[in-house]
Amino acid sequence: MNGSGAIIAATATALPPHELTRESVKYYLDKVFPLQGVRLDAMQAIVENSQIDRRFCIHPVEYIVEPRSLEELSRDYIEHSVELGQRVAQDCLARAGRGPRDVDLLITVSCTGFMIPSLDAHLINRMGFRCDVRRLPVTELGCAAGAAALARSWEFLQGFPEATALIISVELPSLTFQRRDVSQANLISSILFGDGAAAALVTGNGAAGPRLVDARSYTFPDSLGAMGFDLKNSGFHIVLSKDIPDLIRSKVKDLVTSFLAKHGLRREDMAAFVLHPGGQKLLHYVQEELGLEKRLTQPSWDVLREFGNLSSASVLFVLHEWLTKRSFSPGDHALLAAFGPGFTAELLLAQWS
């Protein structure tokens, strides 16, 4: 089988209530961190050049910047991930004209907190999913996990072509903010990441939309230290290498070219590039290496500007932008790509019928 029935029937996004603007970030960088002189100027310049106008958070910024215990952070994570997850799942199901009992595989994705039982178990009880729904919680794939979840749903539908999979990604990176950590990684994280949730429904059971054609994973050799989290007494401390954009730049052209060639396609044949907006430098480098016009990546820039980097939910936000605000013709192809800890690239190919 070739997964021809794995159709993305609907997507949805959800945001928490509190907005964090670029000017607020510049103000609190100066107030919260003991930065002076050249280093403060450098961080303010990074904020200004980030291409991020605003982000959303589960709490007001005045509360986020105050230290809290790991126990408090964990309580917040459970409460808000369940609330956002339920909201985005209900919206996605409604957009697809389906209900919870139509779902055969429930994939929940998050890397910015920890809970057992996982989010999917909470939602089964709250939303009325069937007791025999298959569950797949994904935690350690970071920013790549939204794409990986789509790949797992495509693989599932190859074995069960009439099935339906629901993907729910909830990320709350504001809970990983560390006031006393003045490392470059933590400072960049405080500029880059925002909270939010996204969902996608993939089905082989009578739906319209782009079909998933193929998927590929690639783990960069000797790259464990590029991205991740260290769990310490005060919570999650981000690991974020400055070399990530260059790491991706060195491989992305060959990865994409060989992946598309498997299907007799070239980069020029793509109508859309659904790229994880990990940051403005990453997007610029991918565009340059692949020789892309801005129109082919504009929704990635729009998501970065309006919401920042939402970790695993980001690529699903970008997918939602493409599917709800752009039109496609039968036969059009799209390439979806995201990158995360490992260090790993996740690629998917989709086609409209």
C-alpha positions in Angstrom: 0.0 0.0 0.0 1.1 3.6 -0.6 -0.9 5.4 2.0 -3.1 6.9 -0.7 -6.0 7.2 1.7 -4.2 9.2 4.4 -6.0 12.5 4.0 -5.5 15.5 6.2 -9.2 16.3 6.6 -8.9 19.2 9.0 -6.5 21.3 11.2 -7.1 23.7 14.1 -5.1 25.9 16.4 -5.7 27.4 19.8 -3.9 30.1 21.8 -3.8 31.1 25.5 -5.1 34.5 26.5 -2.0 36.5 27.3 0.0 38.4 24.6 3.7 39.1 24.8 4.8 41.8 22.4 8.3 42.5 21.1 8.4 45.7 23.2 7.5 43.8 26.3 10.4 41.4 25.7 12.9 44.2 25.3 11.6 45.8 28.5 11.7 42.6 30.6 15.1 41.5 29.3 16.5 44.6 30.9 14.5 44.2 34.1 14.9 40.5 34.7 18.4 39.6 33.7 21.6 41.1 35.0 22.8 42.1 31.5 24.9 45.2 30.9 26.7 47.0 28.1 27.6 45.1 25.0 25.7 42.0 26.0 22.5 43.8 26.7 22.8 45.7 23.4 23.4 42.4 21.6 20.3 40.7 23.1 18.1 43.8 22.3 19.3 43.6 18.7 18.4 39.9 18.5 14.9 40.8 19.7 14.6 43.5 17.1 15.8 41.2 14.3 13.9 38.1 15.4 10.9 38.8 13.0 8.6 38.0 15.9 6.1 40.7 16.7 4.2 38.9 19.4 3.7 35.5 21.2 1.0 34.1 23.5 1.4 32.7 27.1 -0.8 31.0 29.6 0.1 33.6 32.2 0.9 37.4 32.1 4.6 38.1 31.7 4.8 39.6 35.2 4.0 36.2 36.6 6.1 34.2 34.2 9.3 35.9 35.1 9.0 35.1 38.8 10.7 31.9 40.0 8.4 29.0 40.8 8.9 25.5 42.1 8.9 22.4 39.8 5.8 21.3 41.6 4.0 24.5 40.7 5.2 24.4 37.1 3.9 20.8 36.8 0.5 21.7 38.1 0.3 24.5 35.6 1.4 22.2 32.8 -1.3 19.7 33.5 -4.1 22.2 33.9 -3.4 24.3 30.8 -2.3 21.5 28.5 -5.6 19.7 29.2 -7.6 22.8 28.6 -5.9 23.9 25.4 -5.7 20.3 24.2 -9.5 19.8 24.6 -10.3 23.1 23.0 -8.1 22.5 19.9 -9.3 18.9 19.6 -13.0 19.9 19.6 -12.3 22.5 17.0 -10.5 20.1 14.7 -13.1 17.4 15.0 -15.9 19.9 14.3 -14.0 21.2 11.2 -13.8 17.6 9.9 -17.4 16.9 10.7 -16.4 14.1 13.1 -16.8 13.2 16.7 -14.5 11.7 19.3 -15.9 8.2 18.8 -14.8 8.3 15.1 -11.1 8.4 16.2 -9.1 5.2 16.1 -5.6 6.5 17.0 -5.1 9.5 19.3 -1.6 11.0 19.1 -0.7 13.6 21.7 2.5 15.6 21.4 4.4 17.8 23.9 7.9 18.4 25.1 7.5 21.3 27.5 6.2 19.5 30.5 5.6 16.0 31.9 2.5 14.2 33.1 1.5 10.6 33.7 -1.2 9.7 32.8 -0.5 11.5 29.6 -2.7 14.1 27.9 -4.5 11.6 25.7 -5.8 9.7 28.8 -7.2 12.9 30.3 -9.0 13.8 27.0 -10.4 10.3 26.6 -12.3 10.8 29.9 -13.3 14.4 29.2 -14.3 14.2 25.6 -15.8 10.7 25.2 -13.3 9.0 23.0 -13.9 5.2 22.7 -12.3 3.0 25.3 -10.5 1.0 22.6 -8.9 4.1 20.9 -5.2 3.5 20.4 -3.0 6.0 22.3 0.4 7.3 21.3 1.9 10.0 23.5 5.1 11.6 22.1 7.3 13.6 24.4 11.0 13.7 23.4 11.0 14.7 19.7 10.7 18.4 20.5 10.1 20.7 17.6 10.1 17.8 15.1 7.3 16.0 16.8 4.3 17.6 15.0 5.7 16.3 11.7 6.6 13.0 13.2 3.1 12.6 14.4 1.8 13.1 10.9 4.2 10.5 9.7 3.0 8.0 12.4 -0.6 8.6 11.4 0.3 8.0 7.7 2.0 4.7 8.6 -1.0 3.7 10.8 -3.4 4.2 7.9 -1.3 2.0 5.6 -2.2 -0.8 8.0 -5.8 0.4 8.7 -6.9 2.2 5.5 -10.4 3.1 6.8 -9.1 4.4 10.1 -9.0 8.0 11.5 -6.1 9.5 13.5 -6.2 12.7 15.6 -3.0 14.5 16.4 -3.0 17.0 19.3 0.1 19.1 20.0 0.2 21.3 23.1 3.4 23.2 24.0 3.8 25.6 26.9 7.4 26.8 26.7 6.7 29.7 29.0 6.8 27.2 31.8 10.5 26.5 31.0 11.5 30.1 31.5 14.5 30.4 33.9 15.0 33.8 35.5 18.4 32.9 37.1 19.9 31.3 33.9 21.8 33.9 31.9 23.2 31.4 29.4 22.8 32.4 25.7 20.4 29.4 25.2 18.0 30.5 27.9 18.1 34.2 26.7 17.4 33.1 23.1 14.6 30.8 24.3 13.0 33.7 26.2 12.9 35.7 22.9 11.8 32.9 20.6 9.2 30.5 22.1 5.4 30.9 22.6 2.6 28.8 24.0 -0.1 27.3 21.9 -1.8 24.1 20.6 -2.6 22.6 17.2 -4.4 19.6 15.9 -4.8 17.7 12.7 -7.2 14.9 11.7 -5.9 12.3 9.2 -8.3 9.8 7.8 -8.9 7.3 5.0 -12.6 7.3 5.6 -14.2 9.7 3.0 -12.6 13.1 3.3 -11.3 15.9 1.1 -7.9 17.4 1.5 -4.2 16.7 0.8 -3.1 13.1 1.0 0.1 12.1 2.7 2.3 10.3 0.2 5.5 9.5 2.0 7.6 10.4 5.1 11.3 10.3 6.0 13.3 10.8 9.2 17.0 11.7 9.3 19.1 11.9 12.5 22.2 14.0 12.1 25.4 12.1 13.2 27.0 13.2 16.4 24.5 16.0 17.2 23.1 15.1 20.6 24.1 18.4 22.1 22.4 20.6 19.5 19.0 20.8 21.2 17.1 19.5 24.1 16.3 20.1 27.8 18.2 19.5 31.0 15.8 18.8 33.9 17.1 20.4 37.1 15.6 21.3 40.5 14.1 24.5 39.1 12.6 22.8 36.0 13.4 22.5 32.3 16.6 24.3 31.2 16.9 24.5 27.4 19.8 23.3 25.4 20.0 25.3 22.2 23.2 25.4 20.1 24.0 28.4 18.0 25.1 26.0 15.3 21.6 24.6 14.6 21.0 26.8 11.5 24.3 25.8 10.0 23.7 22.2 10.8 20.5 22.2 8.9 22.0 24.3 6.1 24.7 21.7 5.5 22.2 18.9 4.9 18.8 20.2 3.9 19.4 20.5 0.2 20.5 16.9 -0.2 17.8 15.6 2.1 15.0 17.3 0.2 16.4 16.5 -3.2 16.8 12.8 -2.6 13.4 12.5 -0.8 11.6 14.1 -3.8 13.6 12.2 -6.4 12.2 9.0 -5.0 8.9 10.2 -6.4 10.2 11.7 -9.6 9.9 15.2 -8.3 12.1 18.3 -7.9 11.9 21.3 -5.6 10.5 23.3 -8.5 7.5 20.9 -8.5 6.3 21.9 -5.1 3.4 24.3 -4.7 4.1 24.8 -1.0 6.9 24.4 1.6 5.4 23.8 5.0 8.5 24.7 7.1 8.8 24.7 10.9 9.6 28.3 11.8 12.4 27.6 14.2 13.8 31.1 13.8 14.5 33.7 11.2 18.0 32.5 10.5 16.9 28.9 10.0 14.1 30.0 7.6 16.5 32.2 5.6 19.1 29.4 5.3 16.5 26.8 4.2 15.2 29.2 1.6 18.7 30.0 0.3 19.8 26.3 0.1 16.6 25.2 -1.6 16.4 28.3 -3.9 12.8 29.1 -2.8 10.7 32.2 -3.5 9.2 33.9 -0.5 5.7 33.0 -1.6 6.5 29.3 -1.1 7.4 29.9 2.6 5.3 32.9 3.5 3.0 31.1 6.0 6.1 30.0 8.0 7.1 33.7 8.3 3.6 34.7 9.2 3.5 32.1 12.0 6.9 33.2 13.3 5.8 36.8 13.3 2.4 36.3 15.0 3.1 33.4 17.4 6.9 32.8 17.6 8.3 29.3 17.7 5.6 27.0 19.3 7.9 23.9 19.3 6.1 20.8 18.0 2.9 22.8 17.3 4.7 25.2 14.9 4.7 23.1 11.8 1.0 22.3 12.4 0.3 26.0 12.7 2.0 26.6 9.4 0.0 23.7 7.8 -3.2 25.3 9.1 -2.2 28.6 7.5 -1.7 26.9 4.1 -4.9 24.9 4.3 -7.2 27.6 5.5 -5.8 30.7 3.6 -4.4 29.3 0.3 -6.0 27.4 -2.6 -4.5 24.4 -4.4 -5.2 22.6 -7.6 -5.5 18.8 -8.1 -2.0 17.3 -8.5 -0.3 20.1 -6.5 2.4 18.8 -4.1 3.7 20.2 -0.8 6.8 19.4 1.3 6.5 19.6 5.1 9.7 19.7 7.2 10.5 20.1 10.9 13.6 19.7 13.0 14.2 18.8 16.6 16.3 17.1 19.2 18.4 14.2 18.2 19.3 16.2 16.1 16.6 15.1 13.6 14.8 16.2 10.5 11.3 15.0 9.7 10.0 15.3 6.1 6.6 14.5 4.6 5.3 14.8 1.0 1.6 15.6 0.4 -0.5 15.9 -2.8 -3.9 17.3 -3.6 -6.3 15.1 -5.5 
